[in-house]
Amino acid sequence: MRVEDVVRIDLGTFVRPPEETGTGRPRIEPVHGYVARTAGGVLLLDTGLGAADEETEAWYRPRRVPVQQALAAVGATVDEVDLVVNCHLHFDHIGGNPAFAGRPVHCQRRELDTARAGGYTFPELVDFPGARDELLDGEAEIAPGVHVVPTPGHVDGHQSVVVECDDGSLVLAGQAHDTASQWSAEVLAASASRLGHQPPLPIPSPWVARLLEFDPRRVVFAHDAAVWIP
């Protein structure tokens, strides 16, 4: 498998309201998942926008693409997926999880505990009939060459996926950052001393160094179509 063989899927869009954008204006954001045909089977990162309550629907005004349709657009099917990873358990990343009943769904234990505590997500998207939780306590290699790395920030239980390919590695960053530009800024912050800059300097997230150890050829995101290339 090559880096270019990992495929992005379109799971819909939503309108982030001005109260959340920091610009005073609303912003349309995509919802992306990713399909990788790994040595351990077909991996899917994130499953799309789930059904929400009236308040959430009015706040975000989502346009959904069912995961079945999103997979079909890239020549894949629900039945082909062997394992699912959710970067975190907010409703816009787990909406299609019930379609994968019986298949392992990987998330951090602390994230599932938070989701079950209430007021965080929609329980029917987490504890659905046939749900098979594969709980992780930190970094893990869930299949040959497929690494799950905790990347807290957006939420404490956030995680990203590194897929080792024949021509390098690919980071499926999820919502570790909202945009590729934010990730780029983190990489520069991590490189600041080596580049000759003197303090005071920005402090990168503590997990950035770990992801960079994989020497990624590409980094891709859940809510940004831009791709980071070193």
N, C-alpha and C positions, 0 to 999 in steps of 0.2 A: 504494500500500500504506500502511495505517495501522498505528500501533504495535500496536493490538489484533489485527491480522491475523497477527502472529507467534505461532505456536502452540506451547505446551509439550506434550511427549509424556512418558508414564510408561514408563520403562525398567526399573522394578523397585525393590527396596529391599535394604538389607543391615543387619546389626547391627554398629555400631561398638562394639568391646569397651571395658570400663571403663578399660583401660590407655591408650586413645587419647582418651577424652572429657574427661578432666580433672575429672570429677565423682565418680568412683568407681562409676558406674553405667553399664550399657550403654545405647545409644541407637539407635533405628531411624532410618535416613536414607534419603531417596528418591534415586533416580537419574533425573535429568531430561535430556532433549534438547530441542532447539528447531528448529522448521521455519519458514523464512521464504521467501516467494515473491517474490524480488527481480527487478530488471531484468535481472540476469545469469543467472537461472534459479533453481531451487529449491535452497535452502541447508539443510543439516542440520548442527547443532552437536551432536556426540557421538552415539554409536551403542549405548551400553549396556554391560551387564556381560558380560564374556567368560568363557569356561571357564577355570578356574584349577586349580592343583595341589591335592592333598588338604589340605596345610597351610593354604593361603589359604582354601579352602572352609570348613574348620573354624573359622578365625579370624573370618571375616566373615559366614558363613551367608547367602549371597545368595539372593534370590528374583528370578528373571529374567523380564522380559517381552521376548521377541524383538523386534528392531527392526521386522520386518515387521508384527507384531501391533500394536506401538505406533503405527506410521504409519497403519495401517488404522483405528485408533480415532479418528483425526482426519481421515479421508477422503483419505489420501495413500498412495502406494505407493513401494516401493524404486525402481522404474523411473523414477519422476518426479524423483528427486533428481539434480541436476546436479553439485553440489559438496558435499564434506564437509569440515568443520573439526573437528579434535579440540583441545579446550582443552589437553590434555596426553595422554600415552600410557600412563597407568596403566590396568590391565585393566578398571576399571569405567567407562571412557569410550570404549573402542575395541572392545568386544566384537562389535559388528555390522559392523565395517569390511570383513570378507571378503565381505559381501553386496554391496559396492559396487565390486567388481573392475572396473577400467577407468575408473572415475570419479576425478577428482582429489581427493586427501585432503591438506589443507593443515595443516602443522605447522611449528614452528620447527626450523631445521637442528640447533641445539644439542640440542633435545629428541630428535630422531631419533638423533643420535649417542649420547646417554645411553642411550636404549632399546636400541640395538644393542651397547652395552658389556657388557650382562648384569646380572642381579640386580635388574632394575628393573621389568620387565613380562614378558609372555608373547610370545615372538618370533613365534609363528604368527598373532598378531593384528596384527602390524606388517608382516612380510614374507610375505604370503600370495600365492598365484598371482594375477596380474593387478593387484597393488598398484601404484598410480600416485601416488607421492609428489610433492607440490608444496611444495618447501622454501622457507621464508621466513627472511630474515635481518633481523629487526626488523619494523617496521610496514609494512603493505602494504594497498592497496585491491585486493581480489581480484575484485571485480565492481563495477559502478557503484553507489556508495552503500554498499558493504559493506567495512568497514575491519577488519583484524586488527591488534590492538595487543598487544605483549608486556606481560604482567602477572606477572612473576616473584614468587615468594614461597612458595606451596605447593611448587612445583618451579621450578628456574631457567628451564626452557623453557615455562612456562605462557603462554597467550595467551587473550585475550578478543576478542569480535566486537562491533562497533558497526554497527547497521543504521539507515541514514538513511531515515525514512519521511516521508510527506506532512505528518504532524502532529507531527514531532519525531524524536528518535532513541531507539533502544532499545539498551541494553548487555546482551549475552549474556555474563555475567561468568564462566561456568564455575565453577571452583573457586578463582578469585582470592581469594574469601572463602568460608568454609563457610556463612555465614548472612548474611541481609540486615542484621541488627543490626551485624555486624562492618563491613560496607560503610558503614553509616550513621555509625559511629564514625569511620571514615576521612574521610568527607566533613566532619564537624564538625572534625576535627583540621586539615584543609586550610583551613577557614574561621576557625580560632580567632583569628588576629590581626585579621582583618576584623571579627569579632564583638566585639573589644575586650578579649580576654583577654591577660594578660601572661605572659611566660615564668616558669618552665619549662612547656613545652607538649608534647603528644604530636607525634611526627613521622609524617606519613602516608607511605605507600608512594610512591616517586617517580613512579609512573605514574598516580596518582589524578588529578593535575592535567590530564593529557592526556585522560583519559576525560571529565572534567568540561567540557573545551573543547567537547565535542559537545552539551552542554546536554541530558543524557538526560532523557526523560520517564518512563522505567522502567528499572530494572536488575533482571535475573533471574539465577538461580543454578542450579548443577547439583545441589546437595544440600539445597536449601531451597525450599519452595513459596511462602514469603513473597516479596513484590515490593516493592522500594524505589521510592517515589514522592517527588519533591522537594517 
